[in-house]
Amino acid sequence: MSRINDQMTPSYRWAKRAHDTVVSAVIATAHGKPVELGGGYDFPDTLPDIVSEAMAAAQSKHETLQYGPLYGLDELRDAIVDYLRDDGITTARENILVVNGAKHGLDLACRVFVEPGDAVIVAAPTYLNAVQILKNAEAHFVSIPQDDAGIDTEILRQRLQARHDAGEPMPKLLFDMPDFHNPTGIAMSAARRQRLVELAMYYDFFIIEDDPYRRIRFEGEPVPPIKAFDNTGRVIGLGTVSKILAPGLRIGWVNAAPPILRRMASQKSDGGTCPFLQRTLVQLFRNGKVDQHIATLSTLLRLHRDTMIDAIREHLPGTSIRTPNGGYFLWVRLPPQIDADELVRRAAKEGVSTLSGRLCFAEEPSDSFLRLAYSFSTPGQIADGIERLGRAYAAMRSEFGPPPHRDL
Amino acid sequence: MSRINDQMTPSYRWAKRAHDTVVSAVIATAHGKPVELGGGYDFPDTLPDIVSEAMAAAQSKHETLQYGPLYGLDELRDAIVDYLRDDGITTARENILVVNGAKHGLDLACRVFVEPGDAVIVAAPTYLNAVQILKNAEAHFVSIPQDDAGIDTEILRQRLQARHDAGEPMPKLLFDMPDFHNPTGIAMSAARRQRLVELAMYYDFFIIEDDPYRRIRFEGEPVPPIKAFDNTGRVIGLGTVSKILAPGLRIGWVNAAPPILRRMASQKSDGGTCPFLQRTLVQLFRNGKVDQHIATLSTLLRLHRDTMIDAIREHLPGTSIRTPNGGYFLWVRLPPQIDADELVRRAAKEGVSTLSGRLCFAEEPSDSFLRLAYSFSTPGQIADGIERLGRAYAAMRSEFGPPPHRDL
């Protein structure tokens, strides 16, 4: 037979969604030499001791080493129902799907709702991995700004009404993180949450509420999750133990109406989330280690946050921040002449790992931001890291012109 | 504002790929009362003792409870390279991506190659979960029959040439399981493997070689994996410890050229495969427990297979089987008047769980088959289960007419 294709290098006929870029934040490890202020890692010093729970799980090998049930272990689903009850959410086992982290839940939601080109509403900025997952789903973005009360529901309403009036396809989904938003740290007001549910009903979209940071609260009183305002199944809740216990466990959940859950489960291609990890987590919920870790971590991270804010005020003049009442991150607005990507590169040379805010926008941002995580490093490391960042920043300021007047 | 959409039940605007069917085999658990001859579970009596390895992993919490590296732990990637070397495959760490089981690898391959409507070549029958994953990717199927030497490469060549001559889009991928194929148990000949690689180069497609059962061999000599015949990166190897160690660990791997691997990694939405499980598995590879489990399991499953074959000969007259030299499954051809789905339902009432062969075809099969797993149940349970199945079968035979002449 004559050769149709005889070159030694194969011709890759990629799907459109395939791309060769790995977001640098994702491949950063916690073991590098630089001061780590980039990734949302858990604080290493207080990672839970799970030795006895893991041993017990290993001993239940007839359960934990076989394929697990598709929706997750019943006892874990029940523990998640209990956990959510404390947040003011009424749900039941049949609404809970155990997944491999909240990102996996978002991915499954995309699979059951999003066709290439479908519009999805996100905050600007929003969670960088959500942007990546939505881009992998070939979603189009409707980016809505935020203020201190969260995503701006009046701008959202206007955008939706304009799309409707123009006969444009209406968004199917909205993705947001209402509590200690990644990257901004904003906690959405109760009025905005209520309004989002009304808009979802009115304009016929579903809300994906990703709420990993809710329990990492330093001050102030919580308002109910968006899901608590939802009587019609318009909200798909995502949760995870990554930020309240340990990211390495790779356990998250979806809390949604059964018609959604069944379709998401049908798209799971992992042979069921690991029953060994699920059994370990059931024990950690039962013996109070989850609550204990949340309390310890919240106390410590408040101090981390304060240390970082003090250091920023000292070493990053001309920047502005909003003090978050919880979560893992500070969102730093840079003066207009400072390019965030370049600052991140220079900071790395000074020995500190940070994250360019550009990664947190689904569409190109007009301003320049950094996301700084105070979760992983100690207060001493944070102070040192911000000082290093300050050196890179000062060099750029002297290089790229005088500070703007708002610096004073 | 006037209500555009005020009904209490939301209007779900599903993606086309979303479906509300969960394959029953997937939700079967190992804990039900019936004799389990349906699912490909590991044999419970010899599940490995991983207590000390899990304890050690829990103690390395700075590694195992944080986010892991995107491609997997280097030491696990190296252990996989060593494991593959024993199969005759030369590879290196940079070609290995750790995933959450082989199914996850197939899913990622679909994401980077398959657009809705793209053609994928599969054997008929083939692995039922691969069918599901490919359907979720909205692939079109090119189903090719098998004989005792594996997928029929001459029929495949004819089909491909006809597509080419007709100007039809050519398939991007071929999925197959060359060793102790699920469900047929067939081991592909070396000549067919070589031929598949030639066809892949000639007709410009990639081969996904899923090889979970290769080491579960009862007799005969292995031939090299398809990947060993590949000098140009045309083969994407999938592996897993589900069948050689424990399905509950949810660890698999992809062995492929870096351009493919990078794109697959970019589609991973799990926050990295669980580093706790990876570290546990590194230890199990190092201390020889993987090899030990393979040896023990292979010895036992040979006996299981023989018991099942004897019982089928006694209790299922008129059926035909091919004796597999390894793997987990027997593929039973039923007389034409016996509908497999109905037999599975009736067998369940008799207290034995089996799987209809219909689920193992990407397109509608012309004949009627059962897939029986001898991996999970003991020889005594297998004999009992086949006797129960035989009762349902005998009732159907008397109900749906005389046995065909080939019964004699």
Interface residues (C-beta under 8 A of the other chain):
Chain A: M1 R3 I4 N5 D6 M8 T9 P10 S11 Y12 R13 W14 A15 K16 R17 A18 H19 D20 T21 V22 V26 I27 T29 A30 H31 G39 Y41 D42 P44 L47 P48 D49 I50 V51 E53 A54 M55 A57 A58 Q59 K61 H62 E63 T64 L65 Q66 Y67 G68 P69 L70 N100 G101 K103 H104 L106 D107 R111 V112 F113 V114 E115 D118 N129 Q132 I133 N136 H164 K172 M201 Y202 Y203 D204 F206 N231 T232 G233 R234 S242 A246 P247 G248 L249 R250 A257 P259 I260 R262 R263 A265 S266 Q267 S269 D270 G271 G272 T273 C274 P275 F276 L277
Chain B: M1 R3 I4 N5 D6 M8 T9 P10 S11 Y12 R13 W14 A15 K16 R17 A18 H19 D20 T21 V22 V26 I27 T29 A30 H31 G39 Y41 D42 P44 L47 P48 D49 I50 V51 E53 A54 M55 A57 A58 Q59 K61 H62 E63 T64 L65 Q66 Y67 G68 P69 L70 N100 G101 K103 H104 L106 D107 R111 V112 F113 V114 E115 D118 N129 Q132 I133 N136 H164 K172 M201 Y202 Y203 D204 F206 N231 T232 G233 R234 S242 A246 P247 G248 L249 R250 A257 P259 I260 R262 R263 A265 S266 Q267 S269 D270 G271 G272 T273 C274 P275 F276 L277
